[in-house]
Amino acid sequence: MKRVSSAILPVLAIDRKSAVPLHRQIYDSYRKAIVGGTLQAGQRVPSTRILATELGISRTPIVNAYAQLLAEGYFQSQVGAGTVVSRSVSSQLRPAASRDRRPTKPRIDAQRFQIDECLPAAVENGTWHCNRGAFCVGQAAFDEFPIRVWKSLVTRHNREVSANSLNYGHPMGSENLRRAIAVYLRTARGVSCDVDQIMIVSGSQQALEITTRVLLNQGDSVWMEDPGYLFARSVFALHGCSIVPVPVDNEGLNVPLGIDRCPKARVALVTPSHQYPLGVTMSAARRLQLLDWAESAGAWIIEDDYDSEYRYESMPISSLQGLDGHSRVVYLGTFSKVLFPSLRLGYLVIPSDLVEPFLAARFTMDLCPPTFFQSVLADFIRQGHFSRHIRRMRSVYAQRRGKLTESIRQTFGARAELSGGQAGMHLTLVLDSIDDRKIVDRAARQNLWLTPLSPYYGSDTPRTGFILGFGSTSSPEIPGGIRKLHALLE
Ligand SMILES: Cc1ncc(COP(=O)(O)O)c(C=O)c1O
């Protein structure tokens, strides 16, 4: 026999002391819920037996109310699904007025944060992540991911799910995963860390949110690379921080200019291994200047090391954190680029003395990270699949990057100013004096997913151009995509 799944119990206002008979109260409650749109067309209603048990009354008034609702067409019986809200009646009955009363603007104190600053237009429109195709930024080559290995690990861990595994996990994250990450970071990224300093988070974005809660107060100044990572700007804006754009040149963040503009900033956010979006590597001299400034100003450095696994012309550059002799760096890493972003797993390496406040901030936010995929990932790393994947993808991306650079040079010639192709999964094509935002919209209509450069600037003198992702753009797609882009600019 086919089993009908249990329906969600609706809220029914039943008053046993009322003079109104119970069957009438049940009928009225359902009718009101359908007319008001709380219960929607096709939605299952609980069986009379289950509802009687839940309400603690006999079945008779419920059977009578259901019979009435069926007779009047509010309910209908559907073979295999039990009783459902009638499809024909619900949309006609819902009065527009009840929807129209909903406020159209959020009723919050607009002084506290500007929604526009926290929610970039690209996110609202969904262009940055919903689409797949040529030049999408932030997407790995998903079709190259060792999905069979991953699935077999997921299946194994699924088989091992027990009553014990349903409980809360540790707020810092799974010990196994943290151990695996610590070994990786010490070995491959030159990060100086113990397992106790590693906190598992749901990606860099949560890492930034937790770090901001701990280190910054409303009104504090933050140095941000200019141009810099938009979604980090969102976090600082939400917390009412004052963002100080510090220009990036071919040595990375210009530290002396930062000191000139705001010597007393509390935090500097940097992407030293592969600056986002220009892609430059911070020079050794600038790294030392930055660490010196942080130590003397009592400031903190947030190092976002989001995609440094992939470096094409040299060995990966060691982390800034590993150079720091004064524990002034909070290091963030993510599996979004190196594996895939829907995993929502990343990590923080926290200076030892700050572990407790970080733990407190994370605890108030989500108590602990979800446990299942942490276990899968720990095995993926420990069994060597992670390093194998990185090695393999480095050569896939190197080929795509080569094709992209070549196509740009051939199509744009001397006009092309390319930046940041030494590492990662994107490079930046700087083309001054164009309306990059407008071109992005036009390109999207042709299935070309460009990211404009100018919105990444916090200063009044943005450069224009495009950030071109090559992670999920196959080599054969690249020349045609670049030709399309060139035609759009003509
Ligand atoms: C500079 C930078 N940091 C971090 C991330 C990754 O963020 P998350 O780990 O929240 O997916 C990205 C993704 O595009 C990025 O560009």
The ligand as an ORCA input file, in Angstrom:
! r2SCAN-3c Opt
* xyz 0 1
  C      38.483     37.487     -2.003
  C      37.597     36.315     -1.703
  N      37.615     35.782     -0.493
  C      36.832     34.724     -0.182
  C      35.993     34.153     -1.111
  C      35.203     32.915     -0.757
  O      34.156     33.163      0.064
  P      33.396     31.970      0.787
  O      34.421     31.134      1.485
  O      32.486     32.656      1.748
  O      32.675     31.188     -0.265
  C      35.913     34.697     -2.362
  C      34.955     34.140     -3.328
  O      34.699     34.610     -4.399
  C      36.745     35.792     -2.689
  O      36.729     36.319     -3.910
*
